[in-house]
Amino acid sequence: MTTVQLKPNERIDQLSAQGVQIIQSSEVFAFSLDAVLLADFVRPNQRQKIKIVDLCAGNGAIGLFLHHKLGGHFYEIELQERLADMAQRSVVLNDLTSRYEVINDDVANVYQYVAKDRADVVVCNPPYFKNAPASQKNPNRYLAIARHELTIDLAMVCDRMSGLLKMNGRGYLVHRPDRLPEILAIMTAHRLAPKRIKFVYPKPGMEANMVLIEAIKDGKPNGTRIMPPLIVAGEDGEYGPEVQAMLNGSNV
């Protein structure tokens, strides 16, 4: 690993399963389990000429978690300058500068960097919550943008995901189950056919709090598969074997 300069209140965390180190800061952004789950949900593709785009990339965690699973070149699109800088330094830290390009710009402008209909895979962990006037938002602007649709909404995510993907390219999204009907409707309206759906449950007996979706650009409208559920933790709060394997690289 290459040495990089850390800024105040930053730390380096490691995802042992992927041999990746990520620069984090609780002040502005730290990846959470949803990033790990989304990266795990992506199908492997080792072809060296594919293009992968990570929208709303934050500190680049999801893209970096995929560096073994996917061949080819990654484009990390992140609006917030400080997060893009963290992502760029994490790319350097992991000696992946030849494969990763961090772009500090609005997702709306992504076609300036990646041409339409050229991406093989697009992933996104978008803000989950609508920007309703009555909704309570974190006073920390970085965290508010990560959680609420202040700078991007679901329609823009799906529009750019679809626009970037080649025909039969794959798009991946992690979101909240309570917005599932809206998500599926918007995806379908943007030529993204949902093909695999996986619900994530925090503990046994609890309702799902995350949903993972794989869609195919211009895919046939039928054939959607509901995958086996993932239960994150047992009654004792300890991560289950499946999640432990994602984090540590081996079943325990």
Backbone hydrogen bonds, N-H to C=O, Kabsch-Sander energy under -0.5 kcal/mol:
donor,donor_aa,acceptor,acceptor_aa,energy
2,T,93,L,-1.2
10,E,7,K,-1.6
11,R,24,Q,-2.4
13,D,11,R,-0.5
13,D,22,I,-2.7
15,L,20,V,-2.6
16,S,14,Q,-0.9
17,A,247,L,-1.9
18,Q,15,L,-1.3
19,G,15,L,-1.1
20,V,15,L,-1.5
22,I,13,D,-3.3
24,Q,11,R,-3.0
25,S,29,F,-2.3
28,V,25,S,-0.9
29,F,25,S,-2.6
35,A,32,S,-1.4
36,V,32,S,-1.0
37,L,33,L,-2.7
38,L,34,D,-2.3
39,A,35,A,-2.1
40,D,36,V,-2.1
41,F,37,L,-1.7
42,V,38,L,-1.1
42,V,39,A,-0.5
45,N,69,K,-2.0
50,I,47,R,-0.8
52,I,73,H,-2.8
53,V,121,V,-2.3
54,D,75,Y,-3.0
55,L,53,V,-0.7
55,L,123,V,-2.5
57,A,54,D,-0.5
57,A,77,I,-2.7
60,G,57,A,-2.2
64,L,60,G,-2.3
65,F,61,A,-2.6
66,L,62,I,-0.9
66,L,63,G,-0.8
67,H,64,L,-1.5
70,L,66,L,-2.6
71,G,45,N,-2.8
73,H,50,I,-2.3
74,F,99,R,-3.3
75,Y,52,I,-2.5
76,E,101,E,-2.9
77,I,54,D,-2.8
77,I,75,Y,-0.7
78,E,76,E,-0.6
78,E,103,I,-2.6
84,A,80,Q,-2.5
85,D,81,E,-2.2
86,M,82,R,-1.9
87,A,83,L,-2.6
88,Q,84,A,-2.5
89,R,85,D,-2.3
90,S,86,M,-2.0
91,V,87,A,-2.2
92,V,88,Q,-2.0
93,L,89,R,-2.6
94,N,90,S,-1.8
95,D,92,V,-1.8
96,L,91,V,-2.5
99,R,96,L,-1.5
100,Y,96,L,-1.3
101,E,74,F,-1.9
103,I,76,E,-3.6
103,I,101,E,-0.5
104,N,102,V,-0.5
105,D,78,E,-0.6
105,D,103,I,-1.3
109,N,106,D,-1.8
110,V,107,V,-2.0
112,Q,109,N,-2.1
113,Y,110,V,-2.1
114,V,110,V,-2.4
117,D,163,G,-2.8
118,R,115,A,-0.9
118,R,164,L,-1.2
119,A,164,L,-3.0
120,D,51,K,-2.3
121,V,51,K,-1.8
122,V,170,R,-2.1
123,V,53,V,-2.6
124,C,172,Y,-1.6
125,N,55,L,-0.8
128,Y,147,R,-0.5
129,F,147,R,-2.7
132,A,130,K,-1.5
135,S,132,A,-1.4
141,R,139,P,-0.7
144,A,140,N,-2.6
145,I,141,R,-2.4
146,A,142,Y,-1.5
147,R,143,L,-1.5
148,H,144,A,-3.1
149,E,129,F,-2.6
150,L,148,H,-2.6
157,V,153,D,-2.2
158,C,154,L,-2.5
159,D,155,A,-2.4
160,R,156,M,-2.6
161,M,157,V,-2.5
162,S,158,C,-2.5
163,G,159,D,-2.4
164,L,160,R,-2.3
165,L,161,M,-1.7
166,K,119,A,-2.7
168,N,217,K,-2.3
169,G,166,K,-2.4
170,R,120,D,-2.5
171,G,215,A,-2.8
172,Y,122,V,-2.7
173,L,213,I,-2.2
174,V,124,C,-1.3
175,H,211,V,-2.3
179,R,176,R,-1.8
180,L,177,P,-2.1
183,I,179,R,-2.7
184,L,180,L,-2.8
185,A,181,P,-2.0
186,I,182,E,-2.6
187,M,183,I,-2.8
188,T,184,L,-2.4
189,A,185,A,-2.1
190,H,186,I,-1.2
190,H,187,M,-0.8
191,R,188,T,-1.6
192,L,187,M,-2.6
193,A,191,R,-0.7
193,A,216,I,-2.5
195,K,214,E,-3.5
196,R,214,E,-1.7
197,I,225,R,-2.5
198,K,212,L,-2.5
200,V,210,M,-2.7
201,Y,230,L,-3.3
206,M,203,K,-1.7
209,N,200,V,-2.2
210,M,200,V,-1.4
211,V,175,H,-2.2
212,L,198,K,-2.9
213,I,173,L,-2.7
214,E,196,R,-2.6
215,A,171,G,-2.8
216,I,193,A,-2.2
217,K,169,G,-2.5
218,D,191,R,-3.3
219,G,216,I,-2.0
225,R,195,K,-3.0
227,M,197,I,-3.0
227,M,225,R,-0.7
230,L,199,F,-2.2
231,I,229,P,-0.5
232,V,201,Y,-3.2
232,V,230,L,-0.6
233,A,202,P,-1.6
234,G,238,E,-2.3
237,G,234,G,-2.2
240,G,232,V,-2.9
244,Q,240,G,-2.6
245,A,241,P,-2.2
246,M,242,E,-1.5
247,L,243,V,-2.0
248,N,244,Q,-3.3
249,G,245,A,-1.9
